């Protein structure tokens, strides 16, 4: 029996809001079929199949989610290949630049900036591996939840058959009463038609003057019989309606319990999608990924800031072409015919230059130190010569007054030694 009042399943289990399944969608295409249960009462007929189809069609939504994540992963790996190709292309191109205008620290800074892309690609590849793990985990869940059907393509939920049997069993008693009621309604319609025919026959006989009394009695008896049959059917219909209401109440209760079990399964599916989406988002941009990228950019920026030196480049270029002036006086470079060297050779060259500077500075310092020491000694000797002369004169005078004989007998060499000793 079909009721005239539409009742949604949410109201039957305590939900105030109507289920989203009873709302019309915004659009559709050939890939996704229309919802055939929109606007229908869950407890009428076999509309319980809506819950079963929701379980089975979850497989299509799950595969769409896998495809969504896989497309993103494919795009990321395509970007990685583009980054690597970009790096190889520009490293080769920068190395081919003329050494007349591309040289020394500035050229190495450009190469460092280009090689940055390979480091980014390495970090992205590690991130892609994490996304692949999320996809594989969810794919395993889908394969465990949805099983293949024997004679139909696609898959269905592993518990669909179980719930289908429960709904059918619960609906059997209601369907039997409903079928009985439909049969009685058909009989009622026939009895009404038969009674109408009998009444029409009585009216015709009553209006016909040639009708005998026996014919009229027979027609009235037939009319009474048809009315009795109709009354019996109507009484049965009333009784069957009461039985249908009781059976419907029982079915609603049982169907609601089964539906709650379906809700638990559906909640598990939705929670799994939620968890997968969160894992996917976190794998797209992890804290480690952000830290690694920041470290890469910071390292390259620091390297360019500390190693690129325009003054050194100018001096290097001038020295390479034999230009000597005040600008290049403090630096010593080995003359090269080509600046197109790799980084290791350039670093060795710089180490040699630094070592040469240090050696030259050390030698200059020793020479200046020795010169300074010699100058101090000479100055001391020059300053003390007048004092020595005065001492000599004074001593000579004293000796002359005390003992002229001894003075005359003193040897010049002895006097000189005495003066030197005093000095």
Buried (B, 14 or more C-beta within 10 A) or exposed (E): BEEEEEEBBBEBEEEEEEBEBBEEEEEEEEEEEEBEBEEBBBBBBEBBBBBBBBBBBBBBEBBEBBEEBBEBBEEBBEBBEEBBEBBEEBBEEBEEBEBEEBBBBBBBBBBBBBBBBBBBBBBBBEBBEBBBEBBEEBBEBBEEBBBEEEEEEEBBBEBBEEBBEBBEEBBEBBBEBBEBBEBBBEBBEEBBEBBEEBBEBBEEBEEEEEBEEEEBEBBBEBBEEBBEBBEEBBEBBEEBBEBBEEBBEEBBEBBBEBBEBBEEBBEEBEEBBEBBBEBBEBBBEBEEBEEBBEEBEEEBEEBBEEBBBEEBBEBBBBBBEEEEEEEBEEBEBEEBEEBBBEEEEBEEBBEEBEEBEEEEEEEEEEEEEEEEEEEEEEEEEEEEEEEBEEBBEEBEEEBEEEEEEEBEEEEEEEBEEBBEEEE
